[in-house]
Amino acid sequence: MRLCIRVIIAAILFSYPLSVFAIDLPTISLGVENATTPSEVSSAVQILLVLTVLSAAPAILLMTTAFVRVVVVLSFVRQAMGTQQMPPNQVIVGLAMFLTFFIMSPVYTVVNEQAVQPYLAGEINQQVALELAIDPIREFMFSQTREEDLALLIDVSGHDQPTSQLEVATTALIPAFMLSELNRAFQIGFMIYIPFLVIDMIVASVLMSMGMMMLPPPIISLPFKLLLFVLVDGWGLVVGALVKSFS
């Protein structure tokens, strides 16, 4: 009976033309044509430059903000506790990004009010908007950059030492800012390591006095480090110190 039903259904389907069951699928065609006018060449070059800038934009934004210091300090916290991959890298990077947004919110508010909104309203052109947008970011980087790091980059570049901040090129300010951020992050990391190092030394001394030299001290000290970190509200202290270090 089932075989008969299948045969009848197949006969009905094959009796209809295939055009009844045809589905129109869209087609996408891409092509490259020779440019015939200078305006077409200029447009192609502009598109290429925009795509290049967009690919490097995330790195530029992260390297000109508080992200470097925050993510390095959070990584030091994890290494000092000896928890291997806990918290995972995704959590460390995510927390660092949201803390960066929180720290940079006053700067981005000024950028939005002075450059983005007037540009969207058509009050200023693109060049003026870029100049107004970079000024608050440069001011933030200057406030966090050490003079010796900035002088080093300017000296390496072969230019004369500037007399004012306006004469400092952004290409020299950004690496100097990153060097200063790494320097401060390592200083904070040193302070974070000290209490955990003391716990490791105490545990190692106790195990040696008990004759348990074959037992790795990090295995025993890890629960005590976690307990100490939780009791003193370690994450709150670290985050609070990081935010206050930018003020």
CORMOLIN-V899907 format. One record per run of one state. SS is the DSSP state (2 for helix, 1 for strand, 0 for the rest). FROM is the first residue (numbers start at 1). TO is the last residue. If there is no record, write none. Layout:
SS|FROM|TO  SS|FROM|TO
This chain:
0|1|1  2|2|15  0|16|17  2|18|20  0|21|37  2|38|63  0|64|66  2|67|81  0|82|88  2|89|120  0|121|125  2|126|144  0|145|146  2|147|157  0|158|164  2|165|167  0|168|169  2|170|209  0|210|216  2|217|231  0|232|233  2|234|245  0|246|247
